[in-house]
């Protein structure tokens, strides 16, 4: 199992539209609006890197209002 966090910067004024689309994606285990460098952070779990890659490029980056993404793959679960 591969877990990852996908951080997103959103276009100004598009937050609610993006949130509504994110809520409908069954692959997302957790989603949080954040302050700081990124506007939204989501947690996902996939079987492999290819599934994660497909999800980011074919789902997340195609959402109107998502300006930029950055991902962190979990190396080791502590708790």
Secondary structure, DSSP 8 states (H G I E B T S, - for coil): -EEEEEEEEE-TT-HHHHHHHHHT-TTEEEEEE-SSS-SEEEEEEESSHHHHHHHHHHTGGGSTTEEEEEEEE-S----
